[in-house]
Amino acid sequence: MIIELHLLQSFPTSNLNRDDLGQPKTVTFGGALRGRVSSQSLKKAARSLFPEVGLAEGETAWRTKRLLLQAAHELTPGEGEPGEEEHAIVREALQQMGFGLDTNDLTEYLLFVGTGAVDDLAAFCRDHRERLLTDAEARKKEQNSKGAPKKKKATDEAKKVADRILDARRAVDIALFGRMVADNKDFNVDAASQVAHALSTHSVASEFDFYTAVDDLKPDDEAGADMMGTVDFNAACYYRYANLDTGQLRHNLFGKEAKLDEDDEDLLKRAVSAWLNAFIRAVPSGKQNSMAALTMPDTLLAVVRDSGTWNLANAFLDPVPGKGVMGTSTERMWQHFTRLRSFYGDEEIRTVAMASLSGDLDGLQVPQGEQVGNLRKFTEAVLGGAVRG
């Protein structure tokens, strides 16, 4: 079963997701420059909301390079800072497990791991503290002329702990968004959710705000600003699209052949609900303290289907002109969906739910059975359709 979510969301003065020059990201689409928000930015914003939409801490994941630093803290008694001994023990454990480390004791790349990974690593280090310390001292003596330690074959127990650290089951973030481990493809996870870059339904031009600041303690007889600069921004109505394959989600959370018990079924339902509610509410954090572009989607369209996926971005291949951008965008999106439905058929479609704060759904001839009046009814229609499937 696949759930598709299509959103139209207008942001005022904002720089939600900036490029390497500090400017709002853009893309040329249909021959016109559009505002863009990357899928990575939207996924991060959604992940940050998971604890607020029904997921417990142990059901989410961390993206981190700091496994060593966190585990060393757990090995340190009391509230003190870990010393070199604790660092050496965890460093040796990670190296024996096959994790590469840089000179700052960070893993070579970001690892997407369940929140229990640090506890598993610390427990292994605690149980084998003396051996790991001895191995660490021996490794240090065996360093080659460049200072790189010689690799040792991982023990079976170290491999088992590495497997636990990288176990993605029951970690909803990893199940939804997937994971790639460069050194070992066995730990790769195919994402259950695909997320598109949001793009503006109309053409945009980046602008900039010139600002100044004055020293509050400056003498009254001294004029002029003490700081000045510019901040880039735009304002745009974005089309956002994401989908979720509930079958892949189930596989990622519990394994291909797993038989689900009552707790498993509950987690699966909450994971789907969290995905839906988090993406509806997700707003990137870029420049929010200075611009507070904290809007909600205006138009929401969801489709529950057996197969197939339709990104509706081509509804805006010709940029929406002039005023009334949200109303025209809503009309364009629904008409494009209706044409696809008519041409390709809708046998695989189980449920359609559409809501709009400002759009005239009756005027767009949206069937009454596919109109919903508020967010609660919208999510109930989507989740109910997915469960029935």
C-alpha positions in Angstrom: 0.0 0.0 0.0 1.3 3.5 -0.9 0.3 6.8 0.6 0.9 9.9 -1.3 0.9 13.4 0.2 0.6 16.6 -1.9 0.8 19.9 -0.1 0.6 23.6 -1.2 2.2 25.8 1.4 2.9 29.5 1.1 5.8 31.2 3.0 6.3 34.9 3.5 9.8 36.5 3.8 12.0 33.5 4.4 15.3 31.7 3.7 14.3 28.2 4.8 17.1 26.3 3.1 20.1 28.2 1.8 22.9 27.3 -0.5 26.7 27.7 0.0 26.4 31.4 -0.6 23.6 31.9 1.9 21.0 32.4 -0.7 17.6 30.5 -0.8 18.0 27.4 -3.0 16.5 27.6 -6.5 15.8 25.4 -9.5 14.9 26.2 -13.1 11.7 24.4 -14.0 9.6 25.0 -17.0 12.1 27.6 -18.2 11.5 29.8 -15.0 13.5 30.2 -11.9 11.7 28.7 -8.9 12.2 28.6 -5.1 13.3 25.2 -3.8 13.6 23.5 -0.5 15.7 20.3 -0.5 14.2 17.0 0.5 16.9 16.5 3.1 15.8 19.7 4.8 12.2 18.6 4.8 13.1 15.2 6.2 15.2 16.7 9.0 12.3 19.0 9.9 9.9 16.0 9.9 12.3 13.8 12.0 12.5 16.5 14.6 8.7 16.3 15.1 8.5 12.5 15.6 8.5 12.7 19.5 5.6 15.1 19.2 3.5 12.9 16.9 3.5 9.6 18.7 6.9 8.1 18.7 9.0 7.3 21.8 12.7 7.9 22.1 13.6 4.3 21.6 11.7 4.1 18.4 13.7 6.8 16.6 17.3 7.1 15.5 20.4 9.3 15.6 22.6 10.5 12.7 26.0 10.9 14.3 29.7 10.7 14.1 30.0 10.8 17.9 29.5 7.2 19.0 33.0 7.2 20.7 32.4 10.4 22.7 29.0 9.4 23.9 30.0 5.9 24.9 33.1 7.2 26.7 30.8 9.4 28.8 28.7 6.3 29.8 31.9 4.6 30.9 32.9 7.5 33.2 31.7 7.3 36.8 29.6 10.2 38.2 29.3 13.5 36.3 33.0 13.8 35.4 34.4 14.1 31.9 35.9 10.9 30.3 39.6 10.6 30.4 42.1 9.2 27.9 41.6 5.7 29.3 37.9 5.7 28.5 38.5 7.2 25.1 41.2 4.5 24.4 38.8 1.7 25.4 36.0 2.8 23.2 38.4 3.7 20.3 39.8 0.2 20.4 36.3 -1.4 20.5 35.1 0.6 17.5 38.3 -0.2 15.5 37.9 -3.9 16.3 34.3 -3.7 15.0 35.5 -2.2 11.7 34.5 1.4 12.2 37.1 3.9 10.9 37.9 7.0 13.1 39.5 10.3 12.3 42.0 12.2 14.5 39.2 13.8 16.5 37.7 10.4 17.4 34.7 10.9 15.1 33.6 8.1 12.8 34.7 8.6 9.2 31.1 9.4 8.1 27.7 10.0 9.7 26.1 6.8 11.0 22.3 6.5 11.1 21.8 4.3 14.2 19.1 3.5 16.7 19.1 5.3 20.0 20.2 2.1 21.8 23.5 2.0 19.8 25.5 4.0 22.4 24.2 1.8 25.3 25.2 -1.4 23.3 28.7 0.0 22.6 29.2 1.1 26.2 28.0 -2.3 27.6 30.5 -4.1 25.4 33.3 -1.8 26.5 32.3 -2.2 30.2 32.3 -6.0 29.9 35.7 -6.2 28.2 37.4 -3.1 29.7 40.7 -4.7 30.7 41.2 -6.6 27.4 40.3 -3.6 25.3 42.7 -1.4 27.3 45.5 -4.0 26.8 44.7 -4.2 23.1 44.7 -0.4 22.8 48.1 -0.2 24.4 49.5 -2.9 22.1 48.0 -1.2 19.0 49.6 2.1 20.0 53.0 0.4 20.1 52.5 -1.2 16.7 51.7 2.0 14.9 53.5 2.3 11.6 55.7 5.3 10.7 52.7 7.3 9.5 50.9 6.8 12.8 48.2 4.6 11.4 47.5 1.6 13.6 47.6 -1.9 12.0 44.2 -3.5 11.5 43.2 -6.5 13.5 40.7 -9.1 12.6 37.4 -8.5 14.4 36.4 -11.0 17.0 33.0 -12.8 16.6 31.7 -11.0 19.7 32.8 -7.6 18.3 31.0 -8.4 15.1 27.8 -9.2 17.0 27.9 -5.9 18.8 28.5 -4.1 15.5 25.5 -5.9 14.2 23.4 -4.7 17.2 24.7 -1.1 16.8 23.7 -1.0 13.1 20.5 -3.0 13.6 17.8 -0.8 12.0 14.8 -2.8 13.1 12.2 -0.9 15.1 14.0 2.4 14.3 11.3 4.4 12.5 13.6 7.1 11.1 15.9 4.5 9.4 12.9 2.5 8.2 11.3 5.5 6.6 14.3 7.3 5.1 16.8 4.4 4.5 20.5 4.2 5.2 23.7 3.6 3.2 26.8 2.3 5.0 29.7 2.7 2.6 31.9 0.0 4.0 29.2 -2.7 4.3 26.2 -2.9 2.0 24.6 -5.6 4.2 23.6 -2.8 6.6 22.0 -0.7 3.8 18.3 -0.1 4.2 16.0 0.8 1.3 13.9 3.9 2.2 10.1 3.3 2.6 9.5 7.0 2.0 10.4 9.1 -1.0 10.5 12.9 -0.6 10.7 15.4 -3.4 12.4 18.8 -3.3 9.7 21.4 -2.7 9.5 23.9 -5.5 7.5 27.1 -5.9 4.5 27.0 -8.2 5.5 30.3 -9.6 8.7 32.1 -10.7 10.7 33.8 -7.9 13.5 36.3 -7.6 15.7 36.3 -4.6 15.9 39.6 -2.7 18.0 40.8 0.2 17.4 42.7 3.4 20.0 45.3 4.4 20.3 45.5 8.2 22.1 47.6 10.7 22.7 47.3 14.4 23.7 49.9 17.0 25.7 49.4 20.2 23.3 50.0 23.1 26.1 51.5 25.2 27.4 53.9 22.6 27.6 57.5 23.7 24.7 59.7 22.5 27.1 62.0 20.6 28.5 59.2 18.4 26.4 58.5 15.3 26.4 55.5 12.9 25.8 51.8 12.9 28.2 49.4 14.6 27.3 46.4 12.4 25.7 46.1 9.0 25.1 43.4 6.4 22.6 41.7 4.2 20.4 38.6 4.4 18.9 36.9 1.3 15.3 35.9 1.2 12.4 35.1 -1.0 8.6 34.5 -0.6 6.9 31.7 -2.4 4.1 29.2 -2.5 5.6 25.7 -2.6 4.3 22.4 -3.9 5.5 19.6 -1.6 5.3 15.9 -2.4 6.2 12.7 -0.4 5.1 9.1 -0.5 5.2 6.1 1.8 5.3 2.4 0.9 3.8 0.7 4.0 4.9 -2.7 2.8 8.5 -1.6 2.7 8.1 0.1 6.0 6.9 -3.1 7.6 9.8 -5.0 6.1 12.3 -2.4 7.4 10.9 -2.4 10.9 10.5 -6.1 11.5 12.1 -8.1 8.8 10.8 -9.8 5.6 9.3 -12.9 7.2 8.4 -11.5 10.6 5.0 -12.3 12.1 3.7 -9.2 13.8 2.3 -9.3 17.3 0.0 -6.7 18.8 2.9 -4.4 19.8 4.4 -4.7 16.3 1.1 -3.7 14.7 0.8 -0.8 17.1 4.3 0.5 16.2 3.6 0.1 12.5 0.4 2.1 12.7 2.0 4.8 14.8 4.9 5.0 12.4 2.6 5.7 9.5 0.6 8.2 11.5 3.9 9.9 12.6 5.1 10.1 9.0 1.8 11.7 7.9 1.4 14.2 10.7 5.1 15.2 10.8 5.3 15.9 7.1 2.1 18.0 7.3 3.7 20.1 10.1 7.3 20.1 8.9 8.8 23.5 8.4 12.6 23.9 7.9 14.4 25.9 10.6 16.5 28.1 8.3 16.5 31.8 9.4 13.3 31.3 11.5 14.6 33.3 14.4 14.8 36.4 12.2 11.9 35.7 9.9 9.4 33.5 11.7 7.9 32.1 8.5 5.9 29.5 10.5 3.0 28.8 8.2 0.9 25.7 7.7 -0.1 24.0 4.4 -3.2 25.6 2.8 -4.2 22.8 0.5 -3.7 19.1 1.3 -4.3 16.2 -1.1 -3.7 12.6 -0.1 -4.0 9.4 -2.2 -3.9 5.8 -0.9 -3.2 3.3 -3.6 -2.2 -0.2 -4.3 0.6 0.7 -6.6 1.9 3.6 -8.7 3.1 7.1 -7.7 2.2 10.4 -9.2 4.2 13.5 -8.4 2.0 16.4 -9.5 4.8 18.9 -10.1 4.0 19.1 -13.8 0.8 20.9 -12.9 3.2 23.9 -12.4 5.4 23.4 -15.5 4.0 26.7 -16.6 4.5 29.0 -13.7 1.4 30.3 -12.0 1.1 34.0 -13.0 0.0 37.1 -11.2 -2.1 37.3 -8.0 -4.3 34.6 -6.5 -1.3 32.2 -6.5 -2.7 29.8 -3.9 -6.2 29.5 -5.4 -4.7 29.0 -8.9 -2.2 26.5 -7.6 -4.9 24.5 -5.9 -7.0 24.5 -9.1 -4.0 23.4 -11.2 -3.0 20.6 -8.8 -6.5 19.1 -8.7 -7.1 19.4 -12.4 -3.7 17.7 -13.2 -4.6 14.9 -10.8 -8.0 14.5 -12.4 -6.5 14.3 -15.9 -3.9 11.7 -14.8 -6.7 9.7 -13.1 -8.9 9.9 -16.2 -6.1 8.9 -18.7 -4.2 6.3 -16.7 -7.2 4.9 -14.8 -7.7 4.8 -11.0 -8.3 1.1 -10.4 -5.3 1.1 -8.0 -6.6 4.1 -6.0 -8.3 3.2 -2.7 -8.8 6.6 -1.1 -8.6 10.3 -2.1 -8.9 13.0 0.6 -8.6 16.7 -0.2 -8.8 19.7 2.1 -8.2 23.4 1.5 -8.4 26.5 3.7 -8.9 28.9 0.9 -9.8 26.9 -2.2 -13.3 26.3 -3.4 -13.5 22.5 -3.6 -17.1 22.5 -4.8 -16.1 24.9 -7.6 -13.3 22.5 -8.5 -15.9 19.7 -8.7 -14.1 17.7 -6.0 -16.5 14.8 -5.1 -18.2 15.3 -1.8 -16.9 11.9 -0.6 -13.3 13.1 -1.2 -13.6 16.4 0.6 -12.7 16.8 4.2 -13.2 19.8 6.5 -10.3 19.7 9.0 -7.0 18.0 9.7 -8.4 15.4 12.0 -10.8 14.1 9.4 -8.1 14.3 6.7 -5.7 12.1 8.7 -8.5 9.7 9.7 -9.4 9.3 6.0 -5.8 8.6 5.0 -4.9 6.3 7.8 -8.3 4.5 7.6 -7.7 3.9 3.8 -4.2 2.6 4.5 -5.4 0.2 7.2 -8.3 -1.1 5.1 -5.8 -1.8 2.4 
